[in-house]
Amino acid sequence: MYQLKNSNEELIADITRDLMAETEMCQCDKCRLDVMALALNSLPPSYVVTYAGGLFANIDATNVQMQADAMSAVLKAIAVVSRSPHHDL
């Protein structure tokens, strides 16, 4: 079965988990997903359609510039969400 996958999503999820654990911000699912959504929306989309979508994501995730851009996007998103969490809405 073919799948459509944003190859940045897994990378952003991993970075978000690691960086949020180092902060004092709320760790709820809503805040984590808000951080991920903001970070992903700030990066260019990188979609693949394939049986091996995970393989392509892992190859892309080794790109040093992509790692730096993703980390920067997550750090900015953490700052936004921690200032104004929406988990009570």
Backbone as ProteinMPNN parsed JSONL, in Angstrom:
{"seq_chain_A": "MYQLKNSNEELIADITRDLMAETEMCQCDKCRLDVMALALNSLPPSYVVTYAGGLFANIDATNVQMQADAMSAVLKAIAVVSRSPHHDL", "coords_chain_A": {"N_chain_A": [[0.826, -1.176, 0.0], [0.537, 2.185, -0.838], [1.746, 5.178, 0.698], [1.279, 8.541, 1.779], [3.552, 10.815, 2.964], [4.884, 13.301, 5.04], [8.116, 13.944, 5.08], [9.413, 15.411, 6.992], [8.013, 15.166, 9.329], [8.521, 13.034, 11.219], [11.118, 13.672, 12.035], [10.698, 16.208, 13.196], [8.975, 15.453, 15.264], [10.679, 13.877, 16.877], [12.678, 15.755, 17.62], [11.088, 17.645, 18.904], [10.102, 16.178, 21.103], [12.522, 15.692, 22.5], [13.524, 18.331, 23.012], [11.385, 19.597, 24.364], [11.354, 18.136, 26.71], [13.462, 19.187, 28.035], [12.601, 21.583, 28.966], [10.553, 23.742, 31.05], [8.011, 23.928, 30.253], [4.5, 23.157, 29.66], [3.794, 19.737, 29.238], [1.77, 18.419, 27.951], [-0.225, 16.553, 25.52], [-1.594, 18.252, 23.727], [-0.114, 20.671, 23.783], [2.353, 19.673, 22.878], [1.668, 18.787, 20.293], [0.854, 21.242, 19.219], [3.308, 22.603, 19.169], [4.668, 20.974, 17.337], [3.041, 21.35, 15.049], [3.327, 24.115, 14.536], [6.096, 24.207, 14.048], [6.36, 22.455, 11.819], [4.793, 23.848, 9.957], [6.412, 26.007, 9.478], [8.463, 25.086, 8.006], [9.599, 24.102, 4.711], [7.374, 21.987, 2.9], [7.871, 18.463, 2.589], [7.059, 16.028, 0.96], [6.589, 12.551, 0.339], [5.65, 9.803, -1.701], [5.392, 6.546, -1.304], [6.3, 3.101, -0.743], [8.45, 2.938, 0.839], [8.547, 5.18, 2.506], [9.38, 5.788, 5.124], [12.077, 5.176, 4.97], [13.045, 7.164, 3.194], [12.54, 9.408, 4.807], [14.314, 8.962, 6.904], [16.751, 9.145, 5.553], [16.684, 11.829, 4.666], [16.676, 13.054, 7.168], [19.269, 12.905, 7.994], [20.592, 14.974, 6.858], [22.541, 17.744, 7.49], [21.886, 20.506, 7.346], [19.105, 20.347, 7.229], [18.563, 19.247, 9.733], [19.441, 21.357, 11.394], [17.69, 23.433, 10.586], [15.254, 22.289, 11.33], [15.57, 22.032, 14.117], [15.801, 24.716, 14.841], [13.25, 25.629, 14.051], [11.621, 24.176, 15.819], [12.499, 25.148, 18.308], [11.678, 27.841, 18.124], [8.929, 27.431, 17.933], [8.399, 26.23, 20.412], [8.895, 28.408, 22.088], [6.766, 30.109, 21.35], [4.445, 28.56, 21.946], [4.806, 28.035, 24.669], [4.548, 30.569, 25.743], [1.9, 31.103, 25.237], [-0.118, 28.867, 25.764], [-2.617, 26.641, 24.447], [-4.05, 24.617, 25.588], [-6.162, 24.68, 27.359], [-8.378, 25.371, 25.978]], "CA_chain_A": [[0.0, 0.0, 0.0], [1.271, 3.439, -0.891], [1.441, 6.146, 1.747], [1.744, 9.91, 1.636], [4.22, 11.141, 4.222], [5.759, 14.462, 5.108], [9.34, 13.36, 5.629], [9.865, 16.219, 8.125], [7.185, 14.942, 10.51], [9.198, 12.194, 12.208], [12.244, 14.45, 12.543], [10.146, 17.235, 14.083], [8.455, 14.764, 16.458], [11.822, 13.489, 17.712], [13.306, 16.964, 18.165], [10.132, 18.24, 19.838], [10.12, 15.366, 22.326], [13.788, 15.913, 23.206], [13.666, 19.703, 23.483], [10.353, 19.899, 25.361], [11.742, 17.476, 27.961], [14.469, 20.036, 28.675], [11.979, 22.852, 29.356], [9.561, 23.685, 32.112], [6.691, 24.159, 29.669], [3.518, 22.086, 29.748], [4.18, 18.57, 28.442], [0.575, 17.709, 27.501], [-0.283, 16.225, 24.09], [-2.035, 19.419, 22.959], [1.033, 21.577, 23.643], [3.354, 19.009, 22.026], [1.187, 18.832, 18.912], [0.908, 22.641, 18.779], [4.715, 22.874, 18.834], [4.971, 20.27, 16.088], [2.322, 21.988, 13.946], [3.995, 25.384, 14.225], [7.413, 23.916, 13.46], [6.164, 21.903, 10.475], [4.281, 24.903, 9.079], [7.467, 26.967, 9.165], [9.43, 24.426, 7.117], [9.034, 23.713, 3.42], [6.879, 20.608, 2.925], [8.731, 17.478, 1.939], [6.202, 14.845, 0.881], [6.975, 11.422, -0.502], [4.651, 8.745, -1.869], [6.194, 5.365, -1.511], [6.293, 2.043, 0.269], [9.628, 3.156, 1.679], [8.505, 6.555, 3.004], [10.213, 5.88, 6.314], [13.469, 5.17, 4.54], [13.341, 8.501, 2.693], [12.549, 10.324, 5.948], [15.559, 8.766, 7.627], [17.843, 9.681, 4.74], [16.6, 13.286, 4.748], [16.95, 13.484, 8.531], [20.705, 12.949, 8.219], [21.087, 16.208, 6.269], [22.914, 18.652, 8.573], [21.107, 21.738, 7.25], [17.725, 20.032, 7.6], [18.562, 19.105, 11.198], [19.554, 22.695, 11.98], [16.439, 24.143, 10.316], [14.211, 21.664, 12.14], [15.795, 22.397, 15.516], [15.451, 26.134, 14.96], [11.793, 25.736, 13.958], [11.035, 23.646, 17.058], [12.808, 26.091, 19.392], [10.783, 28.99, 17.964], [7.574, 26.979, 18.245], [8.338, 26.056, 21.865], [8.775, 29.745, 22.677], [5.411, 30.606, 21.091], [3.456, 27.761, 22.674], [4.989, 28.182, 26.128], [4.02, 31.9, 26.098], [0.461, 31.151, 25.083], [-0.641, 27.524, 25.51], [-4.052, 26.559, 24.123], [-4.584, 23.348, 26.053], [-7.378, 24.882, 28.153], [-9.479, 25.763, 25.101]], "C_chain_A": [[0.878, 1.251, 0.0], [0.823, 4.357, 0.231], [1.977, 7.505, 1.355], [2.326, 10.326, 2.974], [5.034, 12.408, 4.064], [7.029, 13.973, 5.793], [9.909, 14.179, 6.782], [9.158, 15.834, 9.428], [7.884, 14.121, 11.595], [10.375, 12.933, 12.843], [11.757, 15.491, 13.544], [9.614, 16.595, 15.365], [9.59, 14.399, 17.415], [12.463, 14.707, 18.385], [12.389, 17.607, 19.198], [10.144, 17.489, 21.164], [11.376, 15.67, 23.15], [13.873, 17.313, 23.794], [12.609, 20.074, 24.518], [10.71, 19.287, 26.712], [12.752, 18.317, 28.736], [13.897, 21.367, 29.151], [11.024, 22.64, 30.526], [8.157, 23.915, 31.569], [5.789, 22.954, 29.866], [3.911, 20.963, 28.783], [2.972, 17.809, 27.891], [0.599, 17.482, 25.983], [-0.663, 17.43, 23.242], [-0.868, 20.378, 22.737], [2.105, 20.972, 22.733], [2.932, 19.066, 20.56], [1.152, 20.257, 18.365], [2.328, 23.025, 18.378], [5.062, 22.23, 17.499], [4.303, 20.949, 14.89], [2.979, 23.298, 13.551], [5.334, 25.148, 13.534], [7.267, 23.398, 12.031], [5.67, 22.963, 9.496], [5.346, 25.921, 8.702], [8.536, 26.389, 8.239], [8.788, 24.151, 5.764], [8.537, 22.272, 3.489], [7.818, 19.684, 2.147], [7.989, 16.147, 1.906], [6.786, 13.799, -0.052], [5.795, 10.469, -0.578], [5.426, 7.493, -2.224], [5.889, 4.303, -0.471], [7.405, 2.304, 1.283], [9.682, 4.579, 2.203], [9.376, 6.751, 4.223], [11.684, 5.93, 5.975], [13.869, 6.546, 4.035], [13.416, 9.507, 3.828], [13.859, 10.191, 6.704], [16.751, 9.289, 6.855], [17.855, 11.196, 4.819], [17.004, 13.787, 6.125], [18.442, 13.54, 8.826], [21.335, 14.204, 7.627], [21.316, 17.235, 7.373], [22.083, 19.937, 8.53], [19.654, 21.495, 7.637], [17.599, 19.898, 9.112], [18.585, 20.48, 11.871], [18.266, 23.487, 11.785], [15.307, 23.608, 11.185], [14.362, 22.048, 13.604], [15.421, 23.853, 15.753], [13.934, 26.33, 14.948], [11.13, 25.259, 15.239], [11.304, 24.601, 18.221], [11.904, 27.32, 19.324], [9.357, 28.611, 18.341], [7.394, 26.765, 19.749], [8.166, 27.406, 22.549], [7.359, 30.29, 22.52], [4.394, 29.872, 21.956], [3.608, 27.945, 24.185], [4.499, 29.546, 26.609], [2.507, 31.916, 26.102], [-0.109, 29.765, 24.775], [-2.147, 27.547, 25.282], [-4.688, 25.283, 24.643], [-5.845, 23.479, 26.896], [-8.58, 25.238, 27.295], [-10.339, 24.585, 24.722]], "O_chain_A": [[1.844, 1.344, 0.757], [-0.33, 4.32, 0.66], [3.002, 7.611, 0.681], [1.666, 10.202, 4.006], [5.772, 12.577, 3.093], [7.002, 13.627, 6.974], [10.798, 13.702, 7.487], [9.652, 16.143, 10.512], [7.837, 14.486, 12.77], [10.601, 12.829, 14.049], [12.338, 15.641, 14.619], [9.793, 17.154, 16.447], [9.471, 14.593, 18.625], [12.753, 14.682, 19.581], [12.85, 18.062, 20.245], [10.192, 18.106, 22.228], [11.292, 15.881, 24.36], [14.254, 17.472, 24.954], [12.913, 20.8, 25.464], [10.397, 19.867, 27.752], [12.882, 18.175, 29.952], [14.633, 22.197, 29.685], [10.736, 21.512, 30.926], [7.214, 24.081, 32.342], [6.255, 21.864, 30.199], [4.31, 21.221, 27.648], [3.117, 16.682, 27.417], [1.348, 18.138, 25.26], [-0.118, 17.617, 22.154], [-0.658, 20.847, 21.618], [2.696, 21.676, 21.913], [3.749, 19.359, 19.687], [1.393, 20.466, 17.176], [2.531, 23.694, 17.365], [5.674, 22.859, 16.636], [4.923, 21.106, 13.839], [3.17, 23.567, 12.365], [5.661, 25.814, 12.552], [7.974, 23.853, 11.132], [6.08, 22.977, 8.335], [5.198, 26.627, 7.704], [9.405, 27.112, 7.749], [7.572, 23.986, 5.675], [9.205, 21.42, 4.074], [8.464, 20.09, 1.18], [8.251, 15.254, 2.712], [7.387, 14.112, -1.079], [5.028, 10.345, 0.378], [6.031, 7.39, -3.292], [5.285, 4.589, 0.562], [7.295, 1.924, 2.449], [10.772, 5.137, 2.332], [10.045, 7.777, 4.347], [12.453, 6.644, 6.619], [14.928, 7.052, 4.407], [14.283, 10.381, 3.812], [14.451, 11.194, 7.104], [17.679, 9.829, 7.456], [18.912, 11.796, 5.018], [17.619, 14.848, 6.235], [18.849, 14.159, 9.809], [22.511, 14.469, 7.877], [20.389, 17.565, 8.113], [21.624, 20.408, 9.571], [19.036, 22.331, 8.296], [16.633, 20.382, 9.703], [17.829, 20.728, 12.81], [17.797, 24.144, 12.715], [14.501, 24.375, 11.711], [13.371, 22.359, 14.264], [14.793, 24.18, 16.759], [13.398, 27.104, 15.74], [10.17, 25.876, 15.702], [10.415, 24.835, 19.039], [11.419, 27.789, 20.353], [8.658, 29.385, 18.996], [6.339, 27.087, 20.295], [7.379, 27.533, 23.487], [6.812, 30.87, 23.458], [3.574, 30.502, 22.623], [2.607, 28.003, 24.898], [4.079, 29.676, 27.759], [1.891, 32.651, 26.875], [-0.538, 29.511, 23.649], [-2.86, 28.371, 25.854], [-5.763, 24.901, 24.182], [-6.532, 22.485, 27.127], [-9.685, 25.393, 27.814], [-11.312, 24.744, 23.985]]}, "name": "protein", "num_of_chains": 1, "seq": "MYQLKNSNEELIADITRDLMAETEMCQCDKCRLDVMALALNSLPPSYVVTYAGGLFANIDATNVQMQADAMSAVLKAIAVVSRSPHHDL"}
